[in-house]
């Protein structure tokens, strides 16, 4: 600014540069929003919900077999346990949690041992151990029985729970779960045998909150994927509670495997998400939420159909 109070050319240039930068940033954010839609809406919805009284959680730890299992509880009503996948954490349910609480459920979320705020302990991880951790949390909360919603590894744990603890599990909802390693597609099994690239490792380290323990966690989880679970058709046939199996057309789990699982269980339904991959609770949240609500309202499926949106198709046993 000169002595007469006027801005010089340099100041005007700086203002123009800032305006251009602001415009470019706005355009970039709009493009990202459009490309990721409707995911940003669910993130905003979750953050808004968390700011309300309903978003205040009861939290705690349960010590189980040398590990401290972290849990949070929201809402009141019929107990529903949410189990996340491998190399993830309980925050992955941001698109489902507000809806489930509003629907009248007491929602219990766990961090699998070694993930999130749960410590790993000194025992080799297994789906049987994960199932025992879930039962420990239910015992701690004095919950006799619950519905269980599991995604990927969480779905595999739900299968073990229904098989080993039938009196504690009312129904299970499985998203992208497999009952043996052969259920994974050949491409993903091949990829799982190799270490992740640097960016994926950085993201997983951040997302699992495992910090320096991440390399060990990745090795353990990938070994689990390569060798487990090992459930036979006879074991699946012993599961008598209602079962909803959800798989994406382009999932890590093959549709043929999901069909085989649906045939093996006594009271199973299969929903195939058109165009869906392994992350349908995020990428196809509206369809997933409709399926969850419908199943929890009528788990025995007296209607024998599951109405879905135009992008989802269902196949009944």
TADANOR-V791771 format. One line per field, one symbol per residue. ss: DSSP state (@ for helix, = for strand, . for the rest). psi: psi as a letter, one per 40 degrees, with the letter a starting at -180 (. if undefined). burial: + if it has 16 or more other C-alpha atoms within 10 Angstrom, else -. Layout:
ss->???
psi->???
burial->???
This chain:
ss->........@@@@@@@@@@@@@@@@@@@@@@@@@@@@..@@@@@@@@@@@@..@@@..=======..========...======......@@@@@@@@@@@@@..======................@@@@@@@@@@@@@@.....======.@@@@@@@@@@@@....=======....=@@@=.@@@@@@@.....@@@@@@@@@@@..@@@@@@@@@@@@@@@@@..=..@@@@@....=======....=.@@@@@@@@@@...======......@@@@.@@@@@@@@@@@@@..............=====.
psi->haeeeiiidddddddddddddddddddddddddddeheddddddddddddeiddehihiaihhhfeihhhiihiaiahhhhhhiiifaieeefdedddddddefihhhhihiheibehidafhhiiddddddddddddddefhdiiihhhhbddddddddddddgdeehdiihhhfiieideeiiddddddeeiiiiddddddddddefebeedddddddddddddeiighidddddeheihhhhhiidfidhiddddddddddidgiihhhhheibefdeddfdddddddddddddgdefdeeighiideiiihi.
burial->--------------------------------------++-+---+--++----+-----++++--+++++++++---++++++++++++-++++++++++-+-+++++++++++++++++---++++++++++++++------++++++++++++++++++++-+-++++++++++++++++++---+--+-----------++-++++---+--++--++-+++-++-+---+++-+++++++++++++++++-+++-++++++++++++++-++++++++++++++-++-+++--+++----+-+---+++---
